[in-house]
């Protein structure tokens, strides 16, 4: 609608609308959070929790609509037809940039239960957004380096304990739990440092996935395996806002969760080996799929 406006006009206008949308949604969100914290009556707290999700979904919907109005980004989405708002999902995705998050929010908003990410503890200090994520029950985790754990062994397992607490809370609400299995954003330098066997992916970290599946039990009914491709290469949030991303392609496939995917990852060596094999196979399939998506995008661009 407004994508043809000159960039010097369009970009400040989009930034202003994003800021206004943030404030208009965050203020009532904080007000309801205060009620939820102060009032000890369970039905009122549950009502507040539902209202908070409605506010967050409205916030995401408006942001997504603005990207449609102000950019010419082409979206190719596959695998969204059979998703359920009453189903609980574990969403597994490759990770290339911060743009992945608004992409996931756009495609899944109001198609599945509200998407929650495991966030680094430092992100709680992001102005407005950090407290908003806390109010919406996003789990914050502290991640310790090997050096820190060696110097302070008492910190061992703290991140998994935070995961356990979050999963206990999620068992009693409609939820979609998001996991970037690589644990960090893909870069060529990280890829080379890991000697990754995959062309487009870093090595997957199976432990966190196994822990969530086991802790959530039968509260989760399916896995959504998501592959995101930017044919023009990874981009920044400013690229998205400025309309510099020409093409985004997303493939989603639903996978069943069976008893073979649940077990004691830390204590059962046989299960750990089986689960790592399953995750590595999943990642090999994803790598091949991403290659096909890129080849298809290249053929489309050449034909256009």
Secondary structure by P-SEA (a helix, b strand, c coil): ccccccaaaaaaaaaaaaaaaaaaaaaaaaaaaaaaaccccaaaaaaaaaaaaaaaaaaaaaaaaaaaacccbbbbbccccccccccccbbbbbbcccaaaaaaaaaccccccbbbbbccccccccaaaaaaaaaaccbbbbbbcaaaaaacccccaaaaaaaaaaaaaacccbbbbbbccccccccaaaaaaacccccccccccaaaaaaaaaaaccccccccbbbbbcccccccaaaaaaccccbbbbbbbbbbbcccccccccccaaaaaaaaaaaaaaaaaaaaaaaaaaaaaaaaaaac
